[in-house]
Amino acid sequence: MKIGILETGGPPGGLAERFGDYPDMVRRLLGDGHAFTTYDVARDEPPAIPETQDAYVITGSPAGVYDGLPWIMRLIEWLREAKGRTKLVGICFGHQVMAQAFGGNVAKADKGWGIGLHRYDVHERASWMDDAASFAIPVSHQDQIVEPPPGIRLLAGSDFCRFGLIAYEDQPAISLQCHPEFEPAFAQALIEARRDRLPDPDAAIASLDQPNDRARLGRWIGGFLAG
């Protein structure tokens, strides 16, 4: 499968040298057997023709979808043009910018930062999911979808983040607020890099020692892409 990765930002400091950039992490999550092309949409235009790739993964970013930056506005317009023409997968910022593009609303959550390992309850199973009742995945966000776009299926969420995993009924698209592409060591390093502005970073780091479902979500995303 030809997969385009829409890169919307990068790890802070020197973390990319240690762990790779976000496209590297997406490639590791999805595994071999795909032809990947990266588009740095924070610096350049998205592909002019969405059908250039079979699917696109929109990465995480330190930016907020409400920042009004020109590249974010271009990405929102591109997503609207790409709707129904190719498969879309959004991760964290990608999850939020898709929601914003398709009629939802994203804001800084009154619950504050979500960091460490969070557990999401499965509300509905799509055909590409297995029978897990919940899953635990690294998260790193302070923004959330506060009003979902119309025509979605709420597949999973938590008390902290209601719209954790959604699927669109009017196009082949899914998105996740969590970070299945984050290895625990990177999630810990990211917390350390932001320690001075995060609540209870030590507890969040300790939570990352628990078993996680990164491999499961990698299979789910792969199943969606192949379906």
LINRA-V320939 format. One record per pair of residues at least 4 apart in sequence whose C-alpha atoms are under 7 Angstrom apart, sorted by the first residue. I is the first residue (numbers start at 1). J is the second residue. Records with the same first field share a line. If there is no record, write none. Layout:
I=J + J
//
This chain:
1=34 + 35 + 54
2=34 + 35 + 36 + 53 + 54 + 55
3=34 + 35 + 36 + 37 + 53 + 54 + 55 + 56
4=36 + 37 + 38 + 53 + 55 + 56 + 57
5=23 + 37 + 38 + 39 + 56 + 57 + 58
6=38 + 39 + 40 + 41 + 56 + 57 + 58 + 59
7=23 + 38 + 39 + 40 + 41 + 58 + 59
8=40 + 41 + 42 + 59 + 60 + 61
9=42 + 60 + 61 + 62
10=21 + 22 + 61
11=15 + 16 + 21
15=19
16=20 + 21
19=186
20=24 + 25
21=25
22=26 + 59
23=27 + 38
24=28
25=29 + 181 + 182
26=30 + 181
27=31
29=181 + 218
30=218 + 222
39=46
40=44
41=45 + 46 + 71
42=71
50=82 + 85 + 86
51=85 + 86
54=86 + 87
55=86 + 87 + 88
56=87 + 88 + 89
57=88 + 89 + 90
58=89 + 90 + 91 + 94
59=90 + 91 + 93 + 94
60=91 + 92 + 93 + 94
61=93
65=72 + 96 + 97
68=72 + 73
69=73
70=74
71=75
72=76
73=77
74=78
75=79
76=80 + 97 + 101
77=81
78=82
79=83 + 101
80=101 + 102
82=86
83=171
84=171 + 172
87=172 + 173
88=172 + 173 + 174
89=173 + 174 + 175
90=94 + 95 + 98 + 174 + 175 + 176
91=95 + 175 + 176 + 177 + 178 + 179
92=96 + 176 + 177 + 178 + 179
93=97
94=98
95=99 + 175 + 176 + 177
96=100 + 106 + 144 + 145
97=101
98=102
99=103 + 104 + 105 + 148 + 149
100=104 + 105 + 106
102=149
103=149 + 150
104=147 + 148 + 149
105=145 + 146 + 147 + 148
106=143 + 144 + 145 + 146 + 147
107=143 + 144 + 145 + 146
108=142 + 143 + 144
109=142 + 143 + 144
112=142
113=141 + 142 + 198
114=139 + 140 + 141 + 142
115=139 + 140 + 141 + 204
116=138 + 139 + 204 + 205 + 207 + 208
117=136 + 137 + 138 + 139 + 204 + 207 + 208
118=136 + 137 + 138 + 139
119=134 + 135 + 136 + 137 + 158
120=134 + 135 + 136 + 156 + 157 + 158 + 164
121=133 + 134 + 135 + 156 + 157 + 158
122=133 + 134 + 155 + 156 + 157
123=154 + 155 + 156
124=154 + 155 + 156
125=129 + 155
128=220 + 223 + 224
129=220
135=213
136=212 + 213
137=178 + 179 + 180 + 212 + 213 + 214
138=178 + 179 + 180 + 182 + 187
139=178 + 179
145=163
151=168 + 169 + 170
152=166 + 167 + 168 + 169
153=166 + 167 + 168 + 169
154=163 + 165 + 166 + 167
155=165 + 166
156=163 + 164 + 165 + 166
157=161 + 162 + 163 + 164 + 165
158=162 + 164
164=176 + 177 + 178
165=175 + 176 + 177
166=174 + 175 + 176
167=173 + 174 + 175
168=172 + 173 + 174
180=214 + 217 + 218
182=186 + 187
183=187
184=188 + 208
185=189
186=190
187=191
188=192 + 205
189=193
190=194
191=195 + 201
194=198
195=201
200=204
201=205
202=206
203=207
204=208
213=217
214=218
215=219
216=220
217=221
218=222
219=223
220=224
221=225
222=226
223=227
//
